Amino acid sequence: MNFIERFFLSCSGASLSIINECPEFEKTKYASIGATIFFTSLLAFISSFYALTQIFDSYFLIFPLALFWGLIILNLDRYIVQSLRAGDSKYQNLVISFPRMVLAILVAIIISKPLEVKLFEDEINAYLIQQRIESTFAVEKKYDKEKIALNEQKEFYQNKFEEKLELRNRYYEDYLCECNGTCGTKTKGRGIECEERKVKYESYSIETDKEKLKTEALIDAIVLKEKEIAQKIIEEREIVRANMNNGFFDKIGALNEVGDVSSLFIMLIFILIETAPLLTKLLSKKGPYDNLVMQAEFEFETNFLKVKDFNLNQRKKNEQLNKISSSLEIKSKETQIKKEMREKTLQRYEQIIKENNPATKN
């Protein structure tokens, strides 16, 4: 095997010592599975690299983190495929593969999202700009009723004051007309009627001047409120702009709005790529490699059981020897005790004989 084939076989999780005993077609199958796993990990590296560039600015941090993520996906896919063993029935195969399939689909979705964001970058940016514009308009629309109400009040006060001005001008014209003799009594000069119209005009002028000051004060208060609303709109616009910073997760959220079927199609492609090694093993019959693995496992279990039985027998023998040794030791102690008692009894007997024998006493 050349280096590339050995590398792809290693990516597939196959044992090189076992697969060397298999036919060439079996090596090709597992090398293809390993190649799929490797290129999936490469896509994971590219995906995470792009995602991290949206979060960090330093490539000295981005590259090792992206490489680390790619290696995690490589090791995870390798474990998923390597741990899948074909059962004796399709139902058993389905039960065995289900949790691994779910994990593979989750990995595929995680890998696909950053690449989908990159592919739909123009559409996402256009959507986010539109959202920002709509949010800005929404801020202004929020105060539309209040602004309209203030504007109506201002127009009402202005119209009311203009009506008073028109009435004052009418009083002035009547006053001049009477004094010039062109209307009213038709008598030129400052007569009684002229003086009355003059007093009426002057008194209403004073009232109009007071109304002018009052109207200006009311309009100034309305203008001040309008300025406060304008300031609020500016502040809320700044808040909206600050919140809509077009970050990576904002783009992922926008992807669901602009991607539609195309985004789903790309994600399905990644799911197919990620689950392809699992499907290959699941749909394939047991091959030479699987049989050799089962044989190796059987031999290992047999040797393990032999060693276990040997250790168990040895333990039993040791226990029996310990029991025999303990019983012999007990018997030895009993014999010794009996011997000591016999000697003591004999000595006591000889002493009693000596004490009772008269010849011995003399």
Wavefront OBJ file of the C-alpha trace (Angstrom):
o trace
v 0.000 0.000 0.000
v 1.165 3.519 -0.783
v 1.050 6.388 1.690
v -2.251 7.875 0.434
v -4.055 4.533 0.661
v -2.683 3.916 4.143
v -3.759 7.424 5.183
v -7.323 7.003 3.916
v -7.554 3.550 5.502
v -6.443 5.085 8.776
v -9.137 7.801 8.391
v -11.766 5.079 7.961
v -10.846 3.597 11.347
v -9.849 0.257 9.831
v -7.051 -1.783 11.453
v -4.127 -1.828 9.013
v -2.809 -5.148 10.326
v -6.191 -6.837 9.746
v -7.092 -5.193 6.435
v -3.726 -6.186 4.953
v -5.041 -9.745 4.984
v -8.140 -8.748 2.964
v -8.597 -8.712 -0.823
v -7.924 -5.539 -2.793
v -11.618 -4.662 -3.264
v -12.067 -4.555 0.526
v -9.126 -2.190 0.853
v -10.607 0.018 -1.880
v -13.965 0.123 -0.092
v -12.490 1.241 3.211
v -10.094 3.667 1.494
v -13.134 5.292 -0.166
v -14.883 5.542 3.196
v -11.757 7.111 4.694
v -11.496 9.596 1.810
v -15.090 10.669 2.385
v -14.385 11.158 6.099
v -11.221 13.142 5.337
v -12.892 15.498 2.853
v -15.816 15.985 5.246
v -13.300 17.040 7.896
v -11.668 19.361 5.343
v -15.052 20.987 4.708
v -15.482 21.296 8.486
v -12.115 23.082 8.651
v -13.108 25.509 5.868
v -16.528 26.076 7.428
v -15.164 26.803 10.893
v -12.391 28.985 9.423
v -14.979 31.231 7.756
v -17.193 31.260 10.857
v -14.253 32.228 13.095
v -13.239 35.078 10.745
v -16.653 36.602 11.501
v -15.864 36.499 15.233
v -12.087 37.015 15.583
v -9.601 39.189 13.686
v -6.353 37.329 14.379
v -5.460 34.503 11.980
v -2.990 33.205 14.574
v -6.061 32.343 16.664
v -8.436 31.453 13.825
v -6.235 28.867 12.075
v -5.451 26.614 15.087
v -9.069 26.736 16.267
v -10.344 25.811 12.789
v -7.754 23.029 12.539
v -8.749 21.754 15.978
v -12.414 21.666 14.940
v -11.549 19.826 11.728
v -9.608 17.207 13.696
v -12.527 16.799 16.109
v -14.879 16.107 13.178
v -12.327 13.706 11.663
v -11.996 11.756 14.887
v -15.752 11.803 15.515
v -16.627 10.544 12.018
v -13.870 7.960 12.264
v -15.301 6.680 15.539
v -18.892 6.665 14.229
v -17.943 4.537 11.209
v -15.462 2.313 13.049
v -17.895 1.518 15.872
v -20.706 0.512 13.494
v -20.861 -3.260 13.122
v -23.363 -4.957 10.867
v -25.835 -7.161 12.722
v -27.566 -10.335 11.667
v -30.850 -8.626 10.659
v -31.932 -5.356 9.027
v -33.905 -4.361 12.124
v -30.826 -4.889 14.289
v -28.743 -2.848 11.828
v -31.302 -0.036 11.960
v -31.317 0.030 15.772
v -27.518 0.003 15.918
v -27.105 2.757 13.317
v -29.892 5.111 14.495
v -27.978 7.071 17.212
v -24.908 7.257 14.971
v -27.063 8.515 12.090
v -28.595 11.230 14.281
v -25.130 12.334 15.385
v -23.896 12.387 11.783
v -26.875 14.542 10.696
v -26.197 17.029 13.527
v -22.546 17.269 12.509
v -23.580 17.837 8.865
v -25.933 20.677 9.828
v -23.243 22.344 11.958
v -20.723 22.123 9.112
v -23.120 23.345 6.421
v -24.414 26.513 8.116
v -21.260 28.708 7.833
v -20.779 27.668 4.192
v -24.431 28.448 3.455
v -23.917 31.895 4.979
v -20.928 32.448 2.686
v -22.786 31.265 -0.416
v -25.780 33.527 0.298
v -23.683 36.429 1.582
v -25.021 39.038 -0.907
v -28.655 38.096 -0.291
v -28.121 38.072 3.477
v -26.445 41.512 3.451
v -29.279 42.930 1.325
v -31.837 41.446 3.707
v -30.054 42.852 6.774
v -29.848 46.319 5.172
v -33.565 46.151 4.423
v -34.222 45.089 8.012
v -32.182 48.041 9.268
v -34.131 50.456 7.056
v -37.437 48.979 8.192
v -36.337 49.181 11.826
v -35.392 52.838 11.314
v -38.778 53.585 9.775
v -40.425 51.685 12.610
v -38.769 54.037 15.102
v -40.155 57.072 13.262
v -43.557 55.437 12.824
v -43.681 54.842 16.555
v -43.895 58.635 17.129
v -46.039 59.492 14.091
v -49.285 59.868 16.048
v -47.640 62.053 18.661
v -45.999 64.227 15.996
v -49.284 64.582 14.096
v -51.123 65.562 17.285
v -48.506 68.211 18.119
v -48.614 69.558 14.564
v -52.414 69.777 14.676
v -52.225 71.688 17.969
v -49.688 74.077 16.488
v -51.856 74.682 13.389
v -54.909 75.184 15.596
v -53.209 77.915 17.641
v -51.796 79.552 14.518
v -55.152 79.518 12.724
v -56.896 80.878 15.800
v -54.389 83.751 16.024
v -54.624 84.461 12.289
v -58.421 84.751 12.656
v -57.894 87.370 15.346
v -55.432 89.204 13.103
v -57.928 89.209 10.273
v -60.629 90.560 12.599
v -58.263 93.282 13.872
v -57.416 94.266 10.299
v -61.136 94.427 9.524
v -61.682 96.701 12.540
v -58.813 98.885 11.340
v -60.230 99.130 7.837
v -63.663 100.032 9.232
v -62.028 102.703 11.394
v -60.131 104.262 8.454
v -63.116 103.962 6.180
v -65.408 105.819 8.634
v -62.856 108.531 9.332
v -62.196 109.096 5.605
v -65.940 109.221 4.868
v -65.933 106.361 2.387
v -68.335 104.144 4.382
v -70.638 104.182 7.365
v -71.984 107.747 7.903
v -70.126 108.999 4.794
v -68.986 111.954 6.876
v -65.301 112.731 6.675
v -63.570 113.663 9.901
v -63.264 112.467 13.449
v -66.830 112.245 14.542
v -68.444 110.118 17.217
v -68.664 107.083 14.967
v -65.002 107.421 13.968
v -63.917 107.648 17.609
v -65.992 104.597 18.548
v -64.453 102.540 15.771
v -61.004 103.764 16.791
v -61.561 102.672 20.417
v -62.887 99.328 19.231
v -59.846 98.792 17.014
v -57.337 99.821 19.667
v -58.878 97.669 22.389
v -58.975 94.678 20.098
v -55.352 95.354 19.091
v -54.348 95.153 22.754
v -56.257 91.886 23.075
v -54.596 90.610 19.878
v -51.118 91.450 21.209
v -51.857 89.469 24.369
v -53.162 86.581 22.265
v -49.985 86.752 20.171
v -47.775 86.311 23.251
v -49.957 83.454 24.472
v -49.911 81.747 21.057
v -46.140 82.107 20.739
v -45.656 80.555 24.203
v -47.918 77.617 23.300
v -46.180 77.107 19.923
v -42.740 77.297 21.597
v -43.812 74.553 24.029
v -45.003 72.418 21.104
v -41.734 73.027 19.216
v -39.799 71.979 22.343
v -41.788 68.734 22.502
v -41.095 68.148 18.792
v -37.363 68.594 19.432
v -37.546 66.098 22.322
v -39.272 63.579 20.063
v -36.658 64.161 17.348
v -33.901 63.546 19.920
v -35.621 60.346 21.070
v -35.823 59.160 17.455
v -32.095 59.806 16.969
v -31.215 57.935 20.190
v -33.441 54.965 19.334
v -31.975 54.843 15.821
v -28.508 54.606 17.347
v -29.690 51.771 19.601
v -31.173 49.941 16.584
v -27.922 50.373 14.644
v -25.882 49.163 17.610
v -28.053 46.065 17.989
v -28.038 45.295 14.270
v -24.278 44.797 13.903
v -24.617 42.091 11.242
v -22.721 39.495 13.308
v -22.302 35.868 12.328
v -25.326 34.645 14.278
v -27.427 37.475 12.831
v -26.469 36.206 9.385
v -27.472 32.663 10.317
v -30.850 33.990 11.431
v -31.199 35.905 8.155
v -30.259 32.771 6.201
v -33.571 31.163 7.183
v -35.387 34.112 5.601
v -33.476 34.349 2.304
v -32.193 30.796 1.755
v -35.484 28.921 1.414
v -35.195 25.831 -0.789
v -31.621 26.541 -1.935
v -30.308 26.584 1.628
v -32.176 23.359 2.413
v -30.757 21.737 -0.712
v -27.167 22.602 0.315
v -27.772 21.271 3.826
v -29.128 17.999 2.391
v -25.972 17.642 0.298
v -23.837 17.931 3.427
v -26.053 15.453 5.260
v -25.628 13.026 2.360
v -21.844 13.462 2.403
v -21.666 13.040 6.182
v -23.885 9.948 6.290
v -22.415 8.319 3.159
v -19.792 6.247 5.061
v -22.456 5.053 7.512
v -24.849 4.155 4.693
v -22.052 2.352 2.869
v -21.331 0.145 5.864
v -24.996 -0.262 6.685
v -26.091 -1.328 3.197
v -23.052 -3.503 2.520
v -22.963 -7.161 3.461
v -20.365 -8.494 5.845
v -17.081 -8.497 4.013
v -13.717 -10.132 4.639
v -12.648 -7.330 6.952
v -15.753 -7.723 9.139
v -15.190 -11.471 9.352
v -11.528 -11.020 10.273
v -12.489 -8.463 12.916
v -15.033 -10.889 14.365
v -12.391 -13.631 14.316
v -9.881 -11.384 16.088
v -12.505 -10.453 18.686
v -13.401 -14.112 19.143
v -9.741 -15.079 19.608
v -9.253 -12.253 22.072
v -12.338 -13.254 24.060
v -11.220 -16.915 24.000
v -7.752 -16.050 25.279
v -9.250 -13.725 27.822
v -11.592 -16.442 29.084
v -8.709 -18.921 29.183
v -6.630 -16.564 31.246
v -9.647 -15.831 33.395
v -10.318 -19.571 33.909
v -6.640 -20.203 34.635
v -6.581 -17.425 37.196
v -9.799 -18.776 38.696
v -8.412 -22.334 38.931
v -5.175 -21.037 40.330
v -7.103 -19.053 42.903
v -9.087 -22.160 43.863
v -5.888 -24.216 44.163
v -4.323 -21.566 46.339
v -7.409 -21.543 48.516
v -7.307 -25.349 48.854
v -3.579 -25.270 49.642
v -4.201 -22.598 52.230
v -6.939 -24.725 53.773
v -4.685 -27.819 53.827
v -1.829 -25.796 55.267
v -4.115 -24.377 57.927
v -5.476 -27.825 58.834
v -1.970 -29.316 59.034
v -0.841 -26.464 61.196
v -3.807 -27.013 63.504
v -3.118 -30.770 63.701
v 0.542 -30.100 64.420
v -0.386 -27.780 67.242
v -2.854 -30.318 68.605
v -0.185 -33.087 68.542
v 2.279 -30.846 70.297
v -0.276 -29.936 72.955
v -1.113 -33.627 73.503
v 2.573 -34.490 73.788
v 3.138 -31.732 76.353
v 0.112 -32.882 78.330
v 1.343 -36.501 78.230
v 4.782 -35.472 79.496
v 3.253 -33.386 82.257
v 0.978 -36.283 83.239
v 3.938 -38.704 83.287
v 6.001 -36.358 85.420
v 3.113 -35.942 87.821
v 2.656 -39.718 88.018
v 6.352 -40.313 88.795
v 6.239 -37.627 91.465
v 3.225 -39.250 93.157
v 4.983 -42.668 93.113
v 8.073 -41.203 94.712
v 6.016 -39.549 97.391
v 4.144 -42.760 98.292
v 7.187 -45.171 98.179
v 8.738 -45.725 101.797
v 12.089 -46.759 100.453
v 12.289 -43.580 98.614
v 11.477 -41.630 101.768
v 14.298 -43.406 103.823
l 1 2 3 4 5 6 7 8 9 10 11 12 13 14 15 16 17 18 19 20 21 22 23 24 25 26 27 28 29 30 31 32 33 34 35 36 37 38 39 40 41 42 43 44 45 46 47 48 49 50 51 52 53 54 55 56 57 58 59 60 61 62 63 64 65 66 67 68 69 70 71 72 73 74 75 76 77 78 79 80 81 82 83 84 85 86 87 88 89 90 91 92 93 94 95 96 97 98 99 100 101 102 103 104 105 106 107 108 109 110 111 112 113 114 115 116 117 118 119 120 121 122 123 124 125 126 127 128 129 130 131 132 133 134 135 136 137 138 139 140 141 142 143 144 145 146 147 148 149 150 151 152 153 154 155 156 157 158 159 160 161 162 163 164 165 166 167 168 169 170 171 172 173 174 175 176 177 178 179 180 181 182 183 184 185 186 187 188 189 190 191 192 193 194 195 196 197 198 199 200 201 202 203 204 205 206 207 208 209 210 211 212 213 214 215 216 217 218 219 220 221 222 223 224 225 226 227 228 229 230 231 232 233 234 235 236 237 238 239 240 241 242 243 244 245 246 247 248 249 250 251 252 253 254 255 256 257 258 259 260 261 262 263 264 265 266 267 268 269 270 271 272 273 274 275 276 277 278 279 280 281 282 283 284 285 286 287 288 289 290 291 292 293 294 295 296 297 298 299 300 301 302 303 304 305 306 307 308 309 310 311 312 313 314 315 316 317 318 319 320 321 322 323 324 325 326 327 328 329 330 331 332 333 334 335 336 337 338 339 340 341 342 343 344 345 346 347 348 349 350 351 352 353 354 355 356 357 358 359 360 361 362
